Amino acid sequence: MTEQMTQTLRHRSKAINYDNNYFADHGEANSLWSAFLSHHFQFCDNTEFMILYPGNIKLTETQTMRMRKKPNLLPRMESCERVLIKNTNETMDEWKKDCRQYKEIALELGCGKGSFTAGTAKVAPDTMLIAIEKVPNAMIVAMERVCEEGIANVRFIDMDAANLVQIFSENEVSRIYINFCDPWPANKHIKRRLTDAGFLKIYKGVLKPAGEIHFKTDNKDLFEFSLRQFSKEGFTLEEVTRDLHAQGVIGIMTDYEAKFHSQGVPICRCVAKLMDRR
Ligand SMILES: C[S@@+](CC[C@H](N)C(=O)[O-])C[C@H]1O[C@@H](n2cnc3c(N)ncnc32)[C@H](O)[C@@H]1O
């Protein structure tokens, strides 16, 4: 791999799913390059990507591409039916009844492979944790994990977080987790960031008063941007840190977080509390 290629890969912000392993661009350019060469890579939905040809770099326009569906995805989904909320009103109503036995509802946006989902649900059995993920190929791994571990208080919805208000009503949700969301570094894609003002307005439409957003990222620029957006949208900031694990591991790690932490990348975290709905 040429230095130029390595640099290019490092400077792209993206997540790639390759044989069920996520690769970010941090220090994993070699793995990415092998994946490209073997044509076994898959891109997450709506992820910026480029096409590389051995010997020459040829960048495409920014495009979106659906992740290839695994051939056995549907039967795997069906075998985890217990934890899946299908996107129909009828099923939603049933789920809402189920939910009343829990003290609180929390959401996790973009759960990926679900280490955090399972870990968080286990330590808070009084809370129903709804994991929202728009890429079913990632979500199925999380669903299988939750089913295998027999965790009762997790449900999954395969959808875009932009549609939250179609499912949850005002004052219904106590907490939202956003972990290592795609940073969408280009200015023209700001609105796709899950902490952009447009998304925060959606979250305000479902959060309770003093409801919380728990946000973690490895991306410093995204973190600073998000802090500004939270303040602008009436959230009070608490527990702000730019190196969460400086004194040893704190809290439940996500799959991405574990990988970044093992590479020595500092993790940023904050809690944004909804104090002014406006
Ligand atoms: C970089 S991965 C992080 C996964 C996991 N949170 C972790 O930390 O290991 C981001 C995940 O968010 C999902 N995602 C991105 N935008 C989304 C959206 N608008 N709605 C739902 N899921 C989204 C992606 O499909 C991907 O699985």
The ligand as an ORCA input file, in Angstrom:
! r2SCAN-3c Opt
* xyz 0 1
  C     -19.855      3.690     13.801
  S     -21.117      2.541     14.147
  C     -21.103      2.446     15.958
  C     -21.836      1.232     16.473
  C     -21.941      1.124     17.999
  N     -22.706      2.221     18.556
  C     -20.574      1.072     18.626
  O     -20.166      2.080     19.246
  O     -19.911      0.024     18.531
  C     -22.543      3.563     13.865
  C     -23.803      2.747     13.762
  O     -24.905      3.647     13.708
  C     -25.799      3.230     12.697
  N     -26.504      4.439     12.242
  C     -25.945      5.501     11.628
  N     -26.878      6.447     11.380
  C     -28.044      5.957     11.850
  C     -29.380      6.443     11.874
  N     -29.682      7.650     11.344
  N     -30.341      5.689     12.433
  C     -30.040      4.470     12.937
  N     -28.799      3.939     12.948
  C     -27.811      4.668     12.407
  C     -24.911      2.598     11.647
  O     -25.622      1.705     10.838
  C     -23.866      1.894     12.496
  O     -24.246      0.587     12.851
*
